[in-house]
Every structure is written in C-alpha cells, then in structure tokens.
C-alpha cells in the first residue's frame, strides 16, 4: 500500500511539474517576443537619432550656424533643431568662445 501511495505521489508531482514547465516555457516565449519587439523599436530610435534613415541616407535636416569673435564660425547639423543648436554651443564652449543661444541661426533643409 505504501508503494502505491508513493507511486501516486510521484505520478501527481511529475504531471504537475510537466504542466508548470510547459506554462513557464510559454510565458518565457511571450516575454522573448516582447523583448525582441522592444529591441527592434530601440534600434530604430537609435538609427533615427544618429541621423540615418532606413535606406542608409542621412536625415540631418537642421543646420545651425554661430559666428563668434573668439571661436570663429561654427556649423553643425542634426535631425532636430535643438540637437543642432546644442552641438554648435558645445563647439563654441570647447573653443572658449562667448556662446549664447540667441546668436545661433538655424534653418531646416527640405
């Protein structure tokens, strides 16, 4: 009788374990799919921020210029106006110029 009870316990726990394993595998597969989608989204965002579109061409649409007495003429381009302005100010600061945002002229290419 004890052997029968032990057999039933082993049978019950093994089927429960198999069910739990299958359900965990299913949950892991769903999580992997979600993570893969997020990685693809982040890759697209990084490419967009780097200024390259899906065809490999540059999508740098904004150009900003600053002419400073100390730093000279500085130019930068980026996908957004704010980024192009920031790059010009950074260049000006690194050249120890008198850098002010209101001195920057920006334009957007078509």
C-alpha positions in Angstrom: 0.0 0.0 0.0 2.8 2.4 0.8 4.4 1.7 -2.6 1.0 2.5 -4.3 0.8 5.9 -2.4 4.4 6.7 -3.3 3.7 5.8 -6.9 0.6 8.1 -6.9 2.6 11.0 -5.3 5.4 10.6 -7.9 2.8 10.5 -10.7 1.0 13.5 -9.4 4.1 15.6 -8.9 5.6 14.7 -12.2 2.5 15.7 -14.2 2.3 18.9 -12.1 5.9 19.6 -12.8 5.5 19.0 -16.5 2.5 21.3 -16.6 4.4 24.0 -14.7 7.3 23.6 -17.1 5.2 24.0 -20.2 3.4 27.0 -18.8 6.8 28.6 -17.8 8.1 27.9 -21.3 5.1 29.6 -22.8 5.5 32.6 -20.6 9.2 32.8 -21.5 8.4 32.7 -25.2 5.9 35.5 -24.8 8.5 37.5 -22.9 11.2 36.9 -25.5 8.8 38.1 -28.2 8.0 41.3 -26.3 11.7 41.9 -25.7 12.5 41.4 -29.3 9.9 43.9 -30.3 11.3 46.4 -27.8 14.9 45.8 -29.1 13.7 46.4 -32.7 12.0 49.7 -31.6 15.1 50.8 -29.8 17.3 50.0 -32.8 15.0 52.2 -35.0 15.2 55.0 -32.4 19.0 54.9 -32.3 19.2 54.9 -36.0 16.9 57.9 -36.2 18.9 59.8 -33.5 22.1 59.0 -35.4 20.6 60.7 -38.4 20.4 57.8 -40.8 17.1 56.7 -42.3 16.1 53.1 -43.3 17.7 53.4 -46.7 21.1 54.4 -45.2 20.8 58.1 -46.2 21.4 60.9 -43.8 18.3 62.6 -42.4 20.1 65.5 -40.9 17.5 68.2 -41.6 18.6 71.1 -39.3 21.7 73.2 -39.8 22.8 75.8 -37.3 25.5 78.4 -37.6 27.2 80.6 -35.0 29.8 83.3 -35.7 31.7 84.1 -32.6 34.6 86.6 -32.2 36.8 84.1 -30.2 35.7 80.8 -31.6 35.1 81.8 -35.2 32.4 80.4 -37.5 30.8 77.2 -36.2 28.3 75.0 -38.0 26.5 71.9 -37.0 23.7 69.7 -38.4 21.4 67.3 -36.8 17.9 65.7 -37.1 16.4 68.2 -34.7 16.9 72.0 -34.3 17.6 71.5 -30.6 20.3 69.0 -31.2 21.9 71.1 -33.9 21.9 74.1 -31.5 23.4 72.1 -28.7 26.2 70.9 -31.0 27.1 74.4 -32.0 27.0 75.6 -28.4 29.2 72.7 -27.4 31.7 73.5 -30.2 31.8 77.2 -29.2 32.3 76.3 -25.5 35.1 73.9 -26.3 36.8 76.7 -28.3 36.4 79.1 -25.3 34.0 81.4 -27.2 31.4 83.7 -25.8 28.4 81.4 -26.5 24.8 82.5 -26.4 21.8 80.7 -27.9 20.4 83.9 -29.3 23.4 84.2 -31.6 22.7 81.0 -33.4 20.9 81.0 -36.8 19.2 77.7 -37.8 17.5 76.5 -40.9 15.8 73.3 -42.0 16.6 71.6 -45.2 13.8 70.1 -47.4 
